[in-house]
Amino acid sequence: MRDENRTRCTVCRAGMPPAGKRRGRPALYCSRSCQARAYRQRKRPPVPAPERLAPTSDARSRRRRQIAEAVWRIAAERGLDAASMREIAAEAEVSLRVVQYHFGSKHELLVAALHLLHRENERLARTRVHYDPANLRGVLSAMLDEFLPLDAQRAMALRVFSAYYARSLTDPAIAAVFLSDEHPLE
């Protein structure tokens, strides 16, 4: 028998003799054990790839930042009272369910956005401000210069901080974040 006349088992790829003068469908498996193995593989659900189970923390933090930036834009333009969950979702160009997935409530979203704004401003200030720590007058001057709206980012941050400050007068949780002990110079 030549190899081209032989068919192969679909499971183990072993060669099978030609069907010859058999009637019916040609055999797909070389033995009953290969047939049972194929049956078990068909019945077993496929295992999902690990990257599809949950979003990575990097993708999650990017999405949370995208939503927080939407809060900042709304707060800078119209104030925090205009920032509803639907409005924030529309501004971030995501669904309302995505916002609810990343932040349980509007209050949690506002507090998280304020934390992100503090971290972002601190990171930018560290790159822009150069001072001698021994010279307190230089430190104070550098910090006050940082609060001036000298560019678009600082002007927006000042408007957002003003909106948060107005909200912190009536909301103790935001006041705890806004006027925390972590930022003694403020």
TAQUI-V26101 format. One record per pair of residues at least 4 apart in sequence whose C-alpha atoms are under 6 Angstrom apart, sorted by the first residue. I is the first residue (numbers start at 1). J is the second residue. Records with the same first field share a line. If there is no record, write none. Layout:
I: J / J
//
This chain:
6: 16 / 17 / 18
7: 15 / 16
8: 13 / 14 / 15 / 16
9: 13 / 14 / 28 / 29 / 30
10: 28
29: 34 / 35
57: 61
67: 92
68: 113
70: 88 / 91 / 92
71: 75
72: 76
74: 78
75: 79 / 80 / 160
76: 156 / 159 / 160
79: 163
83: 87
86: 96
89: 93 / 94 / 95 / 96
97: 101
99: 103
100: 104
103: 109
109: 113
121: 125
125: 129
138: 142
149: 154 / 155
157: 161
161: 165
164: 168
168: 174 / 175
174: 178
175: 179
176: 180
//
